[in-house]
Amino acid sequence: MQTDRKRESLLRNSGVQTIIGSLLCIAIGLLIGYVVLLIINPAGAGGAIAAILKNYFYYPSHVAVLKYLGTTLVKASALLVCSLSVLFAWKVGLFNIGVAGQYVIGAGASLYCALGLNMPWYVCLIAAMICAALVGGISGALKAYFNVNEVISCIMLNWIGLYAVNMLLNTVKEQSTPYTKTLASANSSALLPNVGLDKIFSNNEYVTIGILFAVLAAIIVWVLLDRTKFGFELKATGLNKHAAKYCGMREKRNIILAMMISGALAGLGAAVFFLCGIEQWMVQMTSIPAMGFNGIAAAFLGGSHPIGAIFSSYFIQHITSGGSYVDKSMYSAQISDLISAFIIYLCGFVFFFKGWLGRLLDKRDEKRAAAQEKGGKAK
C-alpha cells in the first residue's frame, strides 16, 4: 500500500508527467515515421530509421563522430535559445509566433554589424539581441495598448523582417553568389571565440562559446521565471492582467518587457548560429528559416521548462541532422523533417496526457477513500 502511494505521489509530480508524456510523443512520432518509411519502401525502412537515430554515430571513426557531434550541438544551441524565446512568452500568457521573424532580425543585425561595420563579435551579438528585442517590443506594445493579438502582429512582422534583412544584407553579399560574405575572410574578429572547445570536438571550428551561452540562457530564464519577484509578476500578468493591475503591477509594462525579452532570446539564437561561421545568409531567401518555428516544438516537447528545452532541442536537432544519412536512393533526406513534424504535432499530447493522468489518479483516490469509508462503517 505504501509503495503504491509513493508511486502515485511520483506520478503526480508535474516534471515526471512531462517526461513520460514527452517520451510517449517521441515514441509515437518515430513509430508513425517508421510506418511512412514502410509505405515508401519496406526494404530499407529499418535501416533508414536506424540511420536517423544514429546520426553522427553512423561514422566508424571516433574523430568523425566527435566532429559531427560538435556540428549537431552548434545547431541545437541555436534551436535551444529559440525554444527559450517561445516558452518565455508562453509562461507570461503570450504566444510569440514571431520568434522566427525575430530570429531573422537578429541574423540581419549581427551579420551587418560584422560584415558592413566590421564590428567585433560581442558588439554583433548585442546588436542582434537589441534589434530583435525592439521588434518583439512592437508586438508587445500593440498587445498592451491596443489589444492587438500578438499572433497576428508577429506573423506580419515576420515577413517585414525577412525582406528588410534581405535588402540590408544585399549590401554585404559576395559578388558572384546570393550569399553573404564569409566571416572568416571578411571579418574574423566577428567570429565567436572557441576557447578550446573546438579541440574537444576534433578541431571543429564551428564549436564556440555560443553553446555555453545557450545553456547559460536556459539557466537564467529558469531562475528569472521561477525564482524572482519579476518572474512572478510576469506570470501573474499572463494569468490575468486585470488582477495583476488590481494588485498594483504594471501590466502593460510587463507585457511589453516579456515580448522584448522573448525577442532578445531569438536574436541571441541567430547570433549564436551565424557568428560561428557555420552558414551564410542567402539574400534571395523567400521563406522564413525553420529554426524559429522548430523552437515552438522544442519548447512544448520539453514541457515548457527551460531545462527540459535543453534536452528536447538536442533531440529534435539530432534526428533532423540524422536525415542526411538515410539511403538517398530510397528516401529523401527530408524524411527526418517529416518525423520531426509528427513529433511537433504530438506535442499537444503532453498536456492531454498530464490531464488524463491527473484525472485517473483522482479517481483512484476517490475509490480508495470510498473503500476506507465503507470499511470504517462496517466496523
C-alpha positions in Angstrom: 0.0 0.0 0.0 2.8 2.4 0.9 4.7 1.5 -2.2 1.6 2.3 -4.3 1.2 5.7 -2.6 4.8 6.5 -3.3 4.3 5.6 -6.9 1.2 7.7 -7.2 2.9 10.6 -5.5 5.7 10.4 -8.0 3.2 10.2 -10.9 1.5 13.4 -9.7 4.8 15.3 -10.0 4.4 17.7 -13.0 8.0 17.1 -14.1 7.6 13.3 -14.1 4.4 13.6 -16.0 6.1 15.9 -18.6 9.0 13.4 -19.1 6.6 10.5 -19.5 4.4 12.4 -21.9 7.4 13.7 -24.0 8.8 10.2 -24.3 5.5 8.9 -25.5 5.3 11.7 -28.1 8.8 10.7 -29.3 7.9 7.0 -29.4 4.7 7.6 -31.3 6.3 10.1 -33.7 9.1 7.6 -34.5 6.5 4.8 -34.9 4.5 6.9 -37.4 7.7 7.8 -39.2 8.6 4.1 -39.5 5.2 3.3 -40.9 5.7 6.0 -43.6 9.1 4.6 -44.4 7.5 1.1 -44.8 4.9 2.6 -47.2 7.5 4.3 -49.3 9.9 1.3 -49.4 9.7 -1.6 -46.9 13.1 -2.9 -47.8 15.1 0.0 -46.3 12.7 1.2 -43.5 14.6 -0.4 -40.7 18.0 0.9 -41.9 16.6 4.4 -42.5 15.0 4.8 -39.1 18.3 3.5 -37.6 20.4 6.0 -39.6 18.2 8.9 -38.4 18.5 7.9 -34.8 22.2 7.2 -35.1 23.1 10.5 -36.7 26.9 11.0 -36.3 27.3 7.5 -34.8 27.0 6.5 -38.5 30.7 7.1 -38.8 33.1 4.3 -37.6 35.8 6.9 -36.8 35.9 8.3 -33.3 37.3 11.6 -34.7 34.4 11.9 -37.2 31.9 11.1 -34.5 33.2 14.0 -32.3 33.4 16.4 -35.2 29.8 15.9 -36.3 28.6 15.8 -32.7 30.0 19.3 -32.4 28.1 20.4 -35.5 24.9 19.0 -34.1 25.5 20.8 -30.8 26.0 24.1 -32.6 22.7 23.8 -34.4 21.0 22.5 -31.3 22.2 25.5 -29.3 20.5 28.0 -31.7 17.4 25.9 -31.5 17.5 25.9 -27.7 17.6 29.7 -27.5 14.7 29.9 -29.9 12.7 27.4 -27.8 13.5 29.6 -24.7 12.1 32.6 -26.6 8.9 30.7 -27.2 8.5 29.4 -23.7 9.4 32.7 -22.0 6.5 34.4 -23.8 4.2 31.3 -23.2 4.9 31.4 -19.4 3.7 35.0 -19.5 0.5 34.1 -21.3 1.6 35.2 -24.8 2.2 33.1 -27.9 5.2 34.6 -29.6 4.9 33.0 -33.1 7.2 35.9 -34.2 10.3 34.1 -32.9 11.1 33.2 -36.5 11.0 36.8 -37.6 12.9 38.0 -34.6 15.5 35.3 -35.3 15.7 36.8 -38.9 16.2 40.3 -37.5 18.9 39.0 -35.1 20.7 37.4 -38.0 20.5 40.5 -40.1 21.7 42.8 -37.3 24.6 40.5 -36.4 25.8 39.9 -39.9 25.5 43.5 -41.0 27.5 44.7 -37.9 30.1 42.0 -38.7 30.3 42.5 -42.5 29.1 46.0 -43.1 30.5 47.8 -40.0 33.4 45.4 -39.2 32.4 45.2 -35.5 33.8 42.5 -33.1 31.7 39.5 -32.1 30.4 40.9 -28.8 29.1 44.0 -30.5 27.4 41.9 -33.2 25.8 39.7 -30.6 24.5 42.6 -28.5 23.2 44.3 -31.7 21.3 41.1 -32.6 19.6 40.9 -29.2 18.7 44.6 -29.1 17.2 44.7 -32.6 15.2 41.5 -32.1 14.0 42.8 -28.7 12.8 46.0 -30.3 10.8 44.0 -32.9 9.3 41.9 -30.1 8.5 45.0 -28.2 6.4 46.3 -31.1 4.1 43.3 -30.8 4.1 43.7 -27.1 3.1 47.4 -27.3 0.3 46.6 -29.8 -0.9 43.9 -27.4 -0.6 46.1 -24.3 -2.1 49.3 -25.6 -4.4 48.3 -28.4 -5.2 44.7 -27.5 -3.9 43.5 -30.9 -3.5 39.8 -30.9 0.3 39.1 -30.7 -0.1 36.2 -33.2 -1.4 38.5 -35.9 1.2 41.2 -35.4 4.0 38.7 -35.1 3.1 37.0 -38.4 3.0 40.4 -40.2 6.4 41.4 -38.7 7.9 38.0 -39.7 7.6 38.9 -43.4 8.5 42.5 -43.0 11.7 41.4 -41.1 12.6 38.8 -43.8 12.5 41.2 -46.8 14.1 44.1 -44.8 17.0 41.8 -43.8 17.4 40.6 -47.4 17.7 44.2 -48.6 20.1 45.1 -45.9 22.4 42.1 -46.3 22.3 42.5 -50.1 24.9 45.2 -49.5 27.4 42.8 -47.9 26.9 39.7 -50.2 29.5 38.1 -52.4 29.8 39.3 -56.0 29.1 36.0 -57.7 26.7 34.3 -55.3 23.5 35.3 -53.5 25.2 34.6 -50.1 26.7 37.0 -47.7 30.5 37.1 -47.4 32.1 34.6 -45.1 33.1 36.0 -41.7 36.4 34.2 -41.8 37.6 36.1 -44.8 35.8 39.4 -44.3 36.0 40.0 -40.6 37.4 37.2 -38.5 37.0 39.3 -35.3 33.2 38.8 -35.6 33.6 35.1 -35.2 32.6 33.8 -31.7 35.7 32.6 -29.8 36.3 28.8 -29.5 38.1 29.0 -26.1 39.4 25.5 -26.7 36.0 23.9 -27.3 36.9 23.2 -31.0 39.8 20.9 -29.9 37.4 18.7 -27.8 35.3 18.1 -31.0 38.1 17.1 -33.3 39.1 20.7 -34.3 35.6 21.6 -35.4 36.0 25.3 -35.9 32.2 26.0 -35.6 32.1 24.9 -32.0 32.3 28.1 -30.0 31.2 29.7 -26.7 27.8 30.0 -28.4 26.9 26.6 -27.0 27.8 27.8 -23.5 25.7 30.9 -24.0 22.7 28.8 -24.9 22.9 26.6 -21.8 23.5 29.7 -19.6 20.5 31.4 -21.2 18.3 28.3 -20.2 19.5 28.6 -16.6 18.9 32.3 -16.4 15.4 32.0 -17.9 14.6 29.3 -15.3 15.9 31.4 -12.4 14.2 34.5 -13.7 10.8 32.9 -14.1 10.7 30.7 -11.1 12.9 32.3 -8.5 12.4 36.1 -8.8 9.7 38.6 -8.0 9.9 40.0 -11.5 9.2 36.5 -12.9 6.3 36.1 -10.6 4.9 39.4 -11.8 5.3 38.4 -15.4 3.5 35.1 -14.9 0.7 36.8 -12.8 0.2 39.3 -15.6 -0.1 36.4 -18.1 -2.7 34.6 -16.0 -4.9 37.6 -15.5 -3.7 41.1 -16.4 -6.7 42.8 -14.8 -6.0 41.0 -11.4 -2.3 42.0 -11.8 -3.3 45.6 -12.3 -5.6 45.5 -9.3 -2.6 44.2 -7.2 -0.5 47.2 -8.3 1.5 45.5 -11.0 2.2 47.5 -14.2 0.6 45.0 -16.6 1.3 47.0 -19.8 4.9 47.3 -19.0 5.1 43.6 -18.1 3.6 42.5 -21.4 6.0 44.7 -23.4 9.0 43.6 -21.4 8.0 39.9 -21.8 7.9 40.2 -25.6 11.2 42.2 -25.6 13.0 39.6 -23.6 11.5 36.8 -25.8 12.7 38.7 -28.9 16.2 39.2 -27.4 16.5 35.5 -26.9 15.5 34.8 -30.5 18.2 37.4 -31.6 20.7 35.6 -29.4 19.8 32.3 -31.1 20.6 33.9 -34.5 23.8 35.4 -33.3 25.0 32.1 -31.8 24.3 30.3 -35.1 25.6 32.8 -37.7 28.5 34.2 -35.8 30.1 30.8 -35.5 30.5 30.9 -39.3 28.7 27.6 -40.0 26.3 29.2 -42.5 25.9 32.2 -44.7 22.7 34.2 -45.3 21.1 33.9 -48.7 19.7 37.3 -49.6 17.2 35.9 -52.1 15.5 33.8 -49.4 11.7 33.8 -49.8 10.8 31.6 -46.8 11.4 32.3 -43.1 14.1 29.9 -41.6 12.6 27.0 -39.8 14.7 27.5 -36.7 12.2 29.8 -35.1 9.2 27.6 -35.8 11.1 24.5 -34.6 11.7 26.3 -31.3 7.9 26.0 -30.7 8.2 22.2 -30.9 11.3 22.1 -28.7 9.6 24.3 -26.1 6.5 22.2 -25.8 8.3 18.9 -26.1 10.4 20.0 -23.2 7.3 20.6 -21.1 7.6 24.4 -21.4 10.5 24.2 -18.9 13.9 25.8 -19.7 15.9 22.7 -18.5 13.6 20.4 -20.4 14.1 22.5 -23.5 17.8 21.7 -23.4 17.1 18.0 -24.0 14.2 18.4 -26.4 16.2 20.9 -28.6 19.1 18.5 -28.8 16.8 15.6 -29.7 14.9 17.4 -32.4 18.2 18.6 -34.0 19.7 15.1 -33.6 17.0 13.4 -35.7 16.9 16.3 -38.1 20.6 16.0 -38.8 20.3 12.2 -38.9 18.1 12.6 -42.1 21.3 13.2 -44.1 22.4 9.7 -43.5 19.4 7.8 -45.0 19.8 5.9 -48.2 19.1 8.6 -50.8 18.3 6.1 -53.5 15.3 5.0 -51.4 14.3 8.0 -49.4 14.6 11.8 -49.3 16.8 13.4 -46.6 13.7 15.4 -45.6 12.2 12.2 -44.1 13.7 13.3 -40.8 11.9 16.6 -41.0 8.7 14.7 -41.6 9.3 12.7 -38.4 10.1 15.9 -36.5 6.8 17.3 -37.8 4.9 14.3 -36.4 6.5 14.9 -33.1 5.7 18.6 -33.3 2.0 17.8 -33.8 2.1 15.3 -31.0 3.5 17.9 -28.5 -0.1 18.7 -27.5 -0.3 15.1 -26.3 1.9 16.1 -23.4 -0.8 18.4 -22.0 -3.5 15.8 -22.8 -1.5 13.1 -21.1 -0.9 15.2 -17.9 -4.6 16.0 -17.7 -5.7 12.4 -18.3 -3.2 11.0 -15.7 -4.3 13.6 -13.1 -8.0 12.5 -13.6 -7.0 8.8 -13.4 -5.1 9.3 -10.1 -8.0 11.4 -8.7 -10.5 8.6 -9.5 -8.2 6.1 -7.7 -8.1 8.3 -4.6 -11.9 8.6 -4.6 -12.3 4.8 -4.9 -9.8 4.3 -2.1 -11.5 6.8 0.1 -14.9 5.3 -0.6 -13.5 1.8 0.3 -12.0 3.1 3.5 -15.3 4.8 4.4 -17.2 1.5 3.9 -14.7 -0.4 5.9 -15.0 2.1 8.8 -18.8 1.8 8.8 -18.6 -2.0 8.8 -16.5 -1.9 11.9 
